[in-house]
Amino acid sequence: MKNKKYPKPLIFLHWFTLILLVIEIILGLSLEDKEFSPKDFNWFRAHALLGVLIMILTFIRLYVRIKNKNRLPEIEFYGNMHKVIVTGVHHALYTLLIIIPAVGFYMVYQTGALQYDLGGPFPEGAQLDESLHEIHESLVYVLIALVAMHVAGVMMYKMKTGENLLRRMCVKK
């Protein structure tokens, strides 16, 4: 039987991921003024660790969704295009929450700076690959646009059907 609300673990993971994502984006933007060097490396490390945490939470969230697929609330689509858009946005969100941290991790890994975390010297002349940085940053902007589409979609659904989808993602009634 389908429920009207998402299971509590999914509700928690949804909002916790959003909070971490906001912090991560702010932290990422602050890195624009930082130098990739031992002096500022803790900022890059914090950003990378938070990104990996978001990626891990996304995998956990996908596992919980699959495990509870028969308990998830159904959405009544108002047309095939609506179904394609909703499904596409959700799949793209999950995909980006995995790919963006992976690209970021690889970007730091390719500098050799991870040896610094293991007690080694910071690689002389280590620089972030500009192409990887552009890909990473561009994907973040796509993610922000998708989150905005997701929020707009919830509001449009309320206007069109009268149903408040936000209630499904809240613990209390």
C-alpha positions as CSV (number, residue, x, y, z in Angstrom):
1,M,0.0,0.0,0.0
2,K,1.3,3.4,-0.9
3,N,1.7,6.1,1.8
4,K,1.0,9.8,1.7
5,K,4.3,10.6,3.3
6,Y,7.9,9.5,2.6
7,P,9.6,7.3,5.2
8,K,11.3,9.2,7.9
9,P,14.9,8.2,6.8
10,L,14.2,9.7,3.4
11,I,12.8,12.9,4.9
12,F,15.8,13.3,7.1
13,L,18.2,12.6,4.2
14,H,16.4,15.0,1.9
15,W,16.6,18.0,4.3
16,F,20.1,17.1,5.7
17,T,21.4,16.9,2.2
18,L,19.9,20.2,1.3
19,I,21.5,21.9,4.4
20,L,24.9,20.3,3.6
21,L,24.5,21.4,0.0
22,V,23.9,25.0,0.9
23,I,27.0,25.0,3.2
24,E,29.0,23.2,0.5
25,I,28.1,25.8,-2.2
26,I,28.9,28.7,0.1
27,L,32.2,27.0,1.0
28,G,32.9,26.3,-2.7
29,L,32.3,30.0,-3.6
30,S,34.7,31.1,-0.8
31,L,37.4,29.0,-2.4
32,E,37.6,31.3,-5.3
33,D,39.6,33.7,-3.1
34,K,41.9,30.9,-1.8
35,E,45.2,29.7,-3.1
36,F,45.7,25.9,-3.6
37,S,48.5,25.7,-1.2
38,P,49.4,24.3,2.3
39,K,48.3,27.6,3.8
40,D,44.7,27.3,2.5
41,F,44.5,23.6,2.0
42,N,42.2,23.0,5.0
43,W,39.5,25.0,3.2
44,F,39.8,22.7,0.2
45,R,39.9,19.7,2.4
46,A,36.7,20.7,4.2
47,H,35.0,21.3,0.9
48,A,36.2,17.9,-0.5
49,L,35.1,16.0,2.7
50,L,31.7,17.7,2.7
51,G,31.3,16.8,-1.0
52,V,32.2,13.2,-0.3
53,L,29.7,13.1,2.6
54,I,27.0,14.4,0.3
55,M,27.9,11.7,-2.2
56,I,27.7,9.0,0.4
57,L,24.4,10.3,1.7
58,T,23.1,10.3,-1.9
59,F,24.0,6.6,-2.2
60,I,22.3,5.9,1.1
61,R,19.3,7.8,0.0
62,L,19.1,5.8,-3.2
63,Y,19.4,2.6,-1.3
64,V,16.6,3.6,1.1
65,R,14.4,4.6,-1.8
66,I,14.9,1.3,-3.5
67,K,14.3,-0.6,-0.3
68,N,11.1,1.3,0.4
69,K,9.9,1.6,-3.2
70,N,6.5,0.1,-2.3
71,R,6.0,2.5,0.6
72,L,6.7,5.7,-1.4
73,P,3.9,8.1,-2.1
74,E,2.7,8.3,-5.6
75,I,2.4,11.5,-7.6
76,E,-0.4,12.0,-10.0
77,F,1.1,13.2,-13.2
78,Y,-0.9,15.5,-15.3
79,G,0.4,14.4,-18.6
80,N,3.3,12.5,-20.1
81,M,5.5,15.6,-20.4
82,H,5.0,16.3,-16.7
83,K,6.1,12.7,-15.9
84,V,9.2,13.1,-18.1
85,I,10.2,16.4,-16.5
86,V,9.6,15.3,-12.9
87,T,11.4,12.0,-13.5
88,G,14.2,13.7,-15.4
89,V,14.8,16.3,-12.8
90,H,14.9,13.7,-10.0
91,H,17.3,11.5,-11.9
92,A,19.5,14.5,-12.8
93,L,19.6,15.7,-9.2
94,Y,20.7,12.3,-7.9
95,T,23.3,11.9,-10.7
96,L,24.8,15.4,-10.1
97,L,25.0,14.8,-6.3
98,I,27.3,11.8,-7.2
99,I,29.2,13.2,-10.2
100,I,30.1,16.7,-8.8
101,P,31.9,15.3,-5.7
102,A,33.6,12.6,-7.8
103,V,34.9,15.3,-10.2
104,G,36.0,17.5,-7.3
105,F,37.8,14.6,-5.6
106,Y,39.5,13.6,-8.9
107,M,40.5,17.3,-9.4
108,V,42.3,17.3,-6.0
109,Y,43.7,13.8,-6.4
110,Q,45.4,14.6,-9.7
111,T,47.4,17.4,-8.0
112,G,49.1,14.8,-5.7
113,A,48.0,16.9,-2.7
114,L,46.4,13.9,-1.0
115,Q,49.9,12.8,0.1
116,Y,49.9,16.0,2.2
117,D,46.9,14.5,4.1
118,L,49.0,11.4,4.8
119,G,51.9,13.4,6.2
120,G,53.8,13.9,3.1
121,P,55.0,17.2,1.6
122,F,52.6,19.4,-0.3
123,P,53.5,18.9,-4.0
124,E,55.5,21.8,-5.3
125,G,53.6,23.8,-7.9
126,A,50.4,21.8,-7.4
127,Q,47.5,23.4,-9.3
128,L,43.9,22.4,-9.9
129,D,43.3,21.4,-13.5
130,E,41.4,24.3,-15.0
131,S,39.3,22.1,-17.3
132,L,38.2,19.9,-14.4
133,H,37.5,23.1,-12.3
134,E,35.3,24.5,-15.1
135,I,33.4,21.2,-15.4
136,H,33.0,21.0,-11.6
137,E,31.8,24.6,-11.3
138,S,29.5,24.3,-14.3
139,L,27.9,21.2,-12.9
140,V,27.2,23.0,-9.6
141,Y,25.4,25.7,-11.5
142,V,23.3,23.1,-13.3
143,L,22.6,21.5,-9.9
144,I,21.4,24.9,-8.6
145,A,19.1,25.3,-11.6
146,L,17.7,21.8,-11.1
147,V,17.0,22.5,-7.4
148,A,15.2,25.7,-8.4
149,M,13.2,23.6,-11.0
150,H,12.4,21.1,-8.3
151,V,11.1,23.8,-5.9
152,A,9.2,25.5,-8.7
153,G,7.7,22.2,-9.7
154,V,6.4,21.6,-6.2
155,M,4.8,25.0,-6.1
156,M,3.3,24.6,-9.6
157,Y,1.9,21.2,-8.6
158,K,0.2,22.9,-5.6
159,M,-1.3,25.5,-7.9
160,K,-2.5,23.0,-10.5
161,T,-3.8,20.3,-8.2
162,G,-4.3,21.9,-4.8
163,E,-2.1,19.1,-3.2
164,N,0.7,20.3,-1.0
165,L,3.6,18.0,-1.9
166,L,5.8,19.6,0.8
167,R,3.8,17.8,3.5
168,R,5.1,14.5,2.1
169,M,8.6,15.6,3.0
170,C,7.8,16.8,6.5
171,V,7.9,14.7,9.7
172,K,4.9,16.3,11.3
173,K,1.4,16.6,9.7
